[in-house]
């Protein structure tokens, strides 16, 4: 009997990522360049990931110094490291069994790190209480989200479990839902209004699920990914009231909370907004909020560390969640990075001047990239980029000529995938197609990371501009 026959139908039904053809061709082009094949560019610039370090952003010195000292404690014997680096490393090693980062730790996370995360959340939310026992550190925020979905989704239920998700939405969340046998119920963000979330659209999405599935949760991304919006406090509280009325569990993906740059924008956590509403909702609406060391200014994607905080869950449910999270603990190095993220150097610390300089440089580069991306993209009549307020990506709409759409169909590709493939071939720039994230029928988009050094972004925009002009001439 073939093993394939035994594989879950939910796994078999997973679609291959639209990006696969682009990733495969990228590797081929890199090999061609290595062999000396002549092209109009010398290297591929890959901004298809939300990975700042891959895009050229330098790691923060304090983070790497603390990690290095924890890995090789003899570094603390000399005078090359600042006193506060040594003190932080010694404190963190003291929380590890045997004083080693190679040891196991408690499944929910190192108790002292859980306490640090709890204190960070309280500072962020203006003093709203936060308890370490409601926090679980995990190998990435997506891993934590998938675990919470496992609790919410009943694969044997009829009708199937449904989860409301935004369109556009990060593709891995959709894959997780499909794998678990859930139904993704799309609600569409209003692009022409800056990717606004409208309550009427949430109600429409909920109504559309009748007879198809049983919606149990509402998934939100704030700041947005792939679209660069930031929800207002008013919008968040409207969502909370909607969830309370419809008895939906709230899933708040807040991993880009440190990346807010819109002049009128402010990050407000769902937990804080819930607390500000007050009782009875603040004591009854169930919420899971997610954060990570992979995104934002730290950008330590490879360390695979995040956390989830759970609010207003029944103790009986928490018992099962604890059992689920005990199947896989987060590597200690990642927890060290997380501790540094929630407790960065402060004024007066020896490492603070360099930390401030590096973080200010990243923020200044990001602000400059935002301005240039909006300026260049919107200078083309067949592109439209909504104001970028937060997150790490631009997600402009692309108006493709009918001939280009027809050529894409002939090639067996989605139109925006076809555009991205041609951009990769001819300009050596790797973007992601909007079809990967969901979009309204008949619209096309591209996504690219804007957390890059400013000179890299200028080169990307130069290559994109030259390519786009030729592409539109070819298919006009």
N, C-alpha and C positions, 0 to 999 in steps of 0.2 A: 504493500500500500504506500502511495506517495505521501511524504510528509506534508505536502501542500494541502492534501485533503483534510489534514488534522488542524491546520492553522485556522484561527478564529476568522469568521467571515468579516468581522469589523476590521481586522488587520489587512485582510486581502483587499478590502474595499478602499484602503488608503490610496489616494492618488499620488503619483510621483510629482515631486515639487517641480513647478514650471522652471525654476532656476537651474535644474539639473543640466539641461542642454548648454546653458551659459557657463556653468562651472566646468563642465567637461571640455568645452572649447577653450576656456581660459587656460587650463592646464596644457592643452595642445599648443596654444600660442606661446606660452612661456617656454616650452621645450623648443619650439621653432626659433625663438629669439636666442636661446642658449646656443643653438647650433649655428647661429649667424645668418638666419634668413632675414632678408632686408624688409623692413616695414617702415611706415612713416613715424614710428615711435620706438623708443628703446626699452620701454617697460610698460607693463599693464598696471594701471591704477585701479585698485579694487576698493570701491566704496559701497559695495552691496551689503555689507554687514554693519551691524551696530557695534563695531569694534574699534574704539579710538586708537589703540596701539597699532593695530593692523594698518590703520589709515595714516600713521605717522606721528600721533600725539605721544609725547614723551611721558613715561611713568613718573609719578610723584616721588621725589627723592626720599622723603620721610617714610613712605610706605615700603619702598624697596630696602631701605637701610634697616628698618625694624625686622622685615622678613629675613634679610641676610644674617642679622645678628642672632635671630632665633634658630636659623638653620645651622649656623656655625658659630657657636658662642665664644670661640677664641677671638673673634673680631672685637669683642668688647674689652680685651686686654690692652689694646693699644689706644692711641689718641686720635684715630681717624674718624671716629663717630662722635657726634654730639652727645652731651651728658643725658639729654632727655631721650635720645634714641636708646641709649644703654638702659636707662631706667625703665622705659616702656618694654623693651625686650626682656629684661629680667622679671618684670612683673608678669608678663604674659607666659614666659617659660615656667614661672611659679605656679601657674594654673594648670599646667600639663602634667599628666601622670609621669613620674620619673624625670620631670624637668625636660622632656623631649617632645618635639613636634611629631615624632614618629609613633607616638602612643595613641591608643584608643581614647575616646572621650564619651561623655554622656550622650545619649542619642538625641536629646533635644538641643544639645550644644553645651559648650563649656559654661558652667554656671556664672562665672564672672563676666563672660562675654554677653550672656543673656541679660545680666543686670545692666551692663553698659548700653545695650540696645534699648532696654526699657527706659533708662534715663534719657537717652537721645530722643525717643518718641515723646516723652513728657515735655522736654524742652521745645521740640518742634511744634507740639500741639498746645502750647501755652499753659501747661500744667494739668491737662486732662490725665487722670490716673492711668497708669500702665503697669501691668503685673508680669514679671518674667515667666510665670507659669503658663501664660497665654501666648508665648512666643516660641516658635520652633525654627532653629537655624537649619538650613537645608543646602544640598549641593546645587544651588541656583534657584532663582525665584520660579522658573518654569517647572522645575521638579516639584516644588511646594504646591504650585497651582494644580498640577496633575494629581497630586495626592489628595487635595481637598475635593477635586472633581470626582475622585474615586469614591469618596464618602457620599457625595450628592447624587451620583448617577447609579441607578439600579438597572443593570444590563438585562435583567430578566423581566422587567416591568412591561406591561402592555396597557396603554400606549407607552412608547419609549420616553425616557427622560429628556427634557429640553433645556437648553441654556441660551438665553438671549445674548448675542454678541454684536459688537459694532461692525459696520462696514464703512471703511476698511478696517481690518483687524490683523494682528500679527499671525502669521501662518501657522506657527507651531501650536498655538492654542486650538486652532481648528483641527489640526492633526490629532491632538490629544483627545478632543471630544469624539472624533470619529473612531479612534482606537478603542475608546471606552464604550462605544455603542450608543452614544448620546446623539441628539439632534441639535445642530447649531441653528438657532432661530435668528435670522439677521434683522437688525434694525439699522437704517441708513442715516449716516451723519449728513447734514446739509452743507455740501461743499461751498455753494455760492454764498453762504453766510459764515464762512470761516470754519467749516466743519462743525457747525453747531448741532447740539443734541436737542431735539424737540420732543416734548412729552406726547404729542399726537402720534409721532412715529413709533415711540415705544408701545403705545396702546395698539397701533396697527399691527406691529410685530406680534404682540401677545395674542391678538385676535386671530392672526394667521395660523397660529399653532393649534387652534381648536380642531379636534379630530385627527391631528397629526402626532402630537406629543404632549407631555405634561411638563410645562415649564416650571423649574424649581429655582433657578438662579439667574441673576443678571450680572454680566461681566462688563466692567468699565475699564478703560485705559486712560489715565490722566497723569501727566501730559501724554499726548497722543503718540501712537506708533502704528502705522507709518505717517499719518498726518500730524503736523506740528501744532496742534491746538492745545490750549490750557483751559480747563473748565472753570467757570466762575463759582463763587460760593453759592450764589442763588441757584445755578444750574445743578450743583451737587445736591443741595437740599431738596430740590424738586425730585431728583432721582431717588433720594432716600425715602421721601414720602410716597412715591410711586411704588417702590419696593415693599414698603410697609403695608400699603393698601392691598397689593396683589400677593402678599406673603411670599416674596422672593428673597432668596439668600443673596447678599451682595458680595461680589468679588471685585476688589479694587486693585488693579495693576498700577502701581505708583512708582515704578522703577526709575523714571526719569524726573523725579521730583526736584533734583538739584539742577536741572537744566531748564530754567525759565528765564527768558530774555525779552519777552514782549514788554513794551513800556507800560502798558496798562494791565499786565498779567501778574498773578500771584498764585503760588501753589498753596492750596488748602487741602489737607488730607480729608478723606471720607470720615475717618474717625473723629476728627475735630469738628467737622460740619455736623455730624450726628450728635455729638455732645452739646453743641450750641443750640440745636433744636430743642433739647430738653426732654423730660419725661412726658408721656410714656415711651416715645420712640427710642430715646437714648438708652433705655433699659431693655428694649425688646428686639430691635432690628438686628439680625445676625449678619456679621461682616467679617470677611477675611481680607486683610490688606497685605500687599507684597512689596518688598524692596530688595535691592541687591547691591553688591560691591562691583558688579560687572559694568554698570552704566554710570552716567554722570562724570564728574571730574576725575574719579579714581580709575574707572575703565578697566578694572582687572578681570576681564572676561574669562581668561584661562584658569583662574583660581576657583571658578564655579561655586560661588557662595551667595546665598540670599537668606531671607527670612520671611515668615508669615506671622502676623499677629491676628489672633482670633478674638472677636468681641461678641458677647452675649450668647455664647453657645451653651447648650445644656451640658452639665457635667457628665452625663451618661454618654453623650456624643464625644466629648473631649477624651474620654477613656479610650474610645475606639481610634480616635485620631492619634493619640499617643502610641497605641500599638502599631498603627500604620507607619508613623514616622520613625519608629524604632528599627525598621528594616534596613535603614541606610543612614549612617551619620555623616555629617559634613567633615571633610578633611580639616585638620587643625590649622594648616597654613591659611586656608580660606577664612577661618574664623578670626585669625590674627588680623588679616586684612580688613575684615568687617569691624573689628574692634577699633582699628585705626580710623576707619571711615567715620564711625560715630563719635570718636574722640580725637579729632585732629589737633595739631599743635595750636596753642593759644598764645595771645600776646604776652610777652615776657619769657616764653620758652626759647631756648637757644635755636631750635629748628624753625621757629615761626617766621622769621624774615624770608627764608628761602621758600618755605611752604606758601606764604602769601604771594611771593613773586611768581611762583610757578602756577598757582591757581588763577591769579589775575591774568596771566598770559593766556591760559586756556580760555578763560571767559572772554577776553578781548578778541582773540582769534575767532571764537564762535560768533560773537556779535558782528565782527567784520564779515564773516562768511555768510551770515544771515542776510546782511545788507546787500552783498554782492550777488548772492543767489537770486534774491527777489528782483534785483535790478536787471540782471542779465536774462533770466528766464522770462520775465514779463516784457522784455524788449522784443520778443518774437510774437508775431500775431497768432501763431498756432500753438502757443504754450500759455498756461494760466496757472500761476502759483499763488495760493492763498497766503495771507500774512503768517509768517512763522513766529510762533509765540513760545514754543517749548519743545522738549524732546531732542532727538539727535538726527532727525531726517527731514529732507524736503520731499514732498509728494505732489509734484505739479501734474496738472492735467495736460494731456497731449492730444491735439486735434490732428488726426492722421488723414491724408488724402485717400479717397476711395481706391485709387490704384495701389497704394501701399497696403491697404487692408486686403485687397484681392490677392496681392503677391504673398502676403503672410498666409492666407488660407491655402494657397497652392503649395506652400512649403510645409503645411501641417502645423503652423505655429499660431499662437495668439498674436494679434497685431502689435501689442506693446512688447511682447517677447521678441518678435521679429525686429523691431526698432532697436532694442537693447543688444541683440546679436550683431546687427550691422554696426552699431556704435562700438562694440567690442572689437570687431574685425578691423574696422577702418580707422578708429581713433585710439584703441587700446584703453578704453575706460569701461569698467564693469559696473552697471547699475542693475537694479532689480525691476522686473515688470510689475505693473500694478495688478495684473490678474492674479498674482501670487497672494494678494491680500484681500481680494474682493473689491468690486466696484460696480456702480450702476451699469446696467446693460447699455451697451453702445458708447461707453466712455472708456478712455485709456489713460494710464498714468505711468510714471516711473518713480522709483524711490532710490535715494542715495543719501549716504551719511554725510552730514555737514560738520561733524566733529573731526576736522583735519587741520593741519597747519595751514595758515592762510596762503602761503605760496603754492601748496598742493592744490587748494581749491581754485586758485587763479588758473593753474595749468589745466585742471578739469574743465573749467568753464571755457577756456580758450579752445580746447579740443572739441568740446560739445558744440560750441558755436560754429566752428568750421564744418564739422560733420553735419549738423542739423541743416545748415543752409544748402549743402550739396544734396542731402537726402530729400528735402522738400522740392528742390528743383527737379530731381530725377523722377519723382512721382506726381508732379503737378500736371 
